[in-house]
């Protein structure tokens, strides 16, 4: 099952289920958000897919029309955006360490010493998929922002006026809602463009936190159920209507050095992330990036993440935000 959030009529929010052929969306009655449905499912002790099926209504809309008109929202959000945590990890995919090293232009020293990226990647290969009941090695982790940094599909991805660059990071995102007792529930999975400033990061690895504090995009669809072990698609940078670069998108646990369960454990082991009612979008890491292949993006380029298992592609156009003057005052 794949769900979308959208606006109908005069801005009324609705949730819809993408019908099997992919061209139409059937609206869910009695729900304005996936968050609301997930809360209801937790309270009832019912699976989200079962709850949605029970509330499907008769109204059907044209998917392309709503996408073209900008009425498709990110597939999840929180009524209080500050309680929507956007975080993630990296170096979790086979090949991701090579991409990171290429991005940083890091070379092994004469004595064969590995970069920190390669070291943590190797740690994941050796201990990122522990047996059931055991805890594996902890992955890299980063903070992206809160719900205000998520822009909808088809909307611009605006890099700050002080940014040195803006490039795509095509990833799968796990979505979680903490129940009343604080235990997290996995709501589903979505495509995500984590969007980072790789030029700033490459200056010094200690700048990685600065490079991540940017907007991102998620969607357009939320996959409810298990993530396939092998997920494949394409990532593109399109300029002036023509592909400038294309890479192969590979994810799912068959293509990862960490299990999803291990990534989840090392995120939610921190009690601050188990606050009842909080929503989490956790980026699982990118395997391929255009910047690692020498692509220099420019304003107007369109990023496309096209993965059939997730339905419609996630598309956003690179923009640059205007400066926002501010003043720090002493009280």
C-alpha positions, -999 to 999 in steps of 0.1 A, spaced: 0 0 0 12 35 -9 -3 66 7 -2 103 -2 -12 135 15 -28 162 -6 -51 192 -6 -85 193 -23 -111 220 -28 -102 252 -10 -71 238 7 -88 209 26 -62 183 36 -69 147 28 -51 113 28 -53 91 -3 -43 56 -13 -26 52 -47 -46 26 -67 -27 -4 -81 -24 10 -117 -8 42 -102 -29 68 -121 -56 74 -95 -58 82 -58 -87 69 -37 -94 92 -8 -96 80 28 -126 91 47 -123 107 81 -85 115 80 -67 148 74 -32 134 78 -12 101 80 -1 112 115 -38 111 125 -43 77 110 -11 63 126 -22 76 160 -56 59 155 -40 26 144 -18 26 175 -47 33 198 -68 5 183 -39 -20 181 -46 -23 144 -23 -23 114 -22 10 94 -30 -8 61 -61 -25 76 -73 8 91 -69 26 57 -88 -2 39 -116 1 64 -119 39 58 -115 40 20 -143 62 5 -158 65 -30 -140 96 -41 -112 91 -67 -89 118 -81 -64 120 -109 -28 117 -96 -11 136 -124 -34 165 -122 -28 170 -84 10 167 -89 10 192 -117 -10 217 -96 13 213 -66 -14 198 -44 6 168 -33 22 173 0 50 155 18 35 121 27 40 127 65 41 157 88 33 167 123 7 192 135 36 207 156 65 208 131 91 213 159 81 177 171 90 162 137 127 151 139 146 149 106 178 129 111 198 103 92 229 82 87 255 75 60 281 50 49 255 24 52 254 12 16 278 -9 -4 297 16 -25 288 46 -3 322 48 12 338 50 -22 314 78 -31 323 97 1 360 93 -5 356 105 -41 336 135 -28 363 144 -3 391 135 -27 407 115 0 437 93 -9 451 65 11 486 73 26 516 54 16 513 31 46 478 20 36 460 39 64 423 42 58 403 74 59 377 78 87 350 72 61 364 39 51 370 29 87 334 34 97 322 18 65 343 -13 73 329 -14 108 294 -16 93 304 -44 70 318 -64 99 291 -56 125 262 -38 110 239 -68 106 239 -86 140 220 -118 147 184 -115 160 185 -103 196 220 -88 194 232 -52 189 255 -43 161 280 -15 156 266 20 157 265 39 124 273 74 115 244 98 126 235 134 118 208 159 126 191 175 96 164 197 112 128 196 122 95 195 102 99 230 89 129 219 67 108 194 47 95 207 13 69 188 -7 75 170 -40 78 192 -71 87 222 -48 121 240 -51 150 229 -29 165 262 -20 201 262 -7 209 291 17 224 323 2 257 314 20 258 278 7 288 269 -15 268 242 -34 236 221 -33 234 186 -45 210 156 -43 214 127 -19 189 101 -29 179 79 0 151 58 15 136 74 46 121 54 75 91 71 92 83 65 128 57 77 153 62 73 191 32 58 208 17 70 242 42 48 260 72 63 241 78 31 220 84 39 183 61 25 156 74 22 121 47 39 99 64 32 66 91 42 41 94 69 15 119 83 -10 140 112 2 163 138 -12 185 146 17 201 175 -2 235 187 12 263 212 6 291 188 -4 316 216 -12 314 229 24 317 193 38 348 187 16 366 217 31 369 198 64 351 167 76 342 187 108 319 208 87 296 179 79 271 191 105 269 225 88 265 209 53 234 190 65 214 219 79 194 224 48 159 217 35 151 183 22 122 166 4 103 134 11 77 115 -10 55 118 -29 43 84 -15 46 65 17 51 28 14 33 10 41 46 -25 50 79 -42 47 108 -26 27 119 -50 -1 154 -65 4 164 -52 -30 153 -18 -42 165 -4 -75 159 27 -96 176 57 -110 188 91 -98 190 120 -123 201 156 -126 182 172 -154 193 205 -170 173 224 -196 150 194 -200 178 169 -207 196 144 -184 229 159 -173 238 128 -152 222 96 -142 232 71 -115 218 37 -104 198 38 -72 204 7 -51 190 2 -16 173 -23 6 191 -46 31 207 -67 3 226 -36 -7 234 -22 27 261 -28 53 236 -23 82 203 -39 88 173 -16 92 168 -30 127 203 -20 137 199 15 124 166 19 142 181 6 175 210 31 175 186 60 168 159 52 193 183 40 221 184 77 230 155 85 253 151 120 239 140 104 206 112 83 224 91 112 235 54 102 231 37 117 201 69 127 183 74 119 146 107 109 131 120 108 95 153 89 94 174 89 62 191 56 57 220 68 36 229 73 -1 248 49 -23 254 72 -53 257 110 -56 263 131 -87 289 153 -69 311 123 -65 311 120 -103 322 156 -108 288 171 -114 285 208 -104 248 216 -101 233 250 -108 201 268 -100 173 255 -122 186 219 -123 159 193 -115 166 163 -93 147 131 -100 147 100 -78 128 74 -98 123 41 -79 93 19 -91 88 3 -57 78 38 -43 55 48 -71 59 82 -87 94 98 -87 104 124 -62 113 156 -82 125 190 -70 143 219 -87 174 235 -73 170 272 -62 189 296 -40 172 313 -11 174 350 -5 194 361 25 176 366 58 191 394 79 191 388 116 205 405 147 216 389 179 208 412 208 217 412 245 188 413 270 
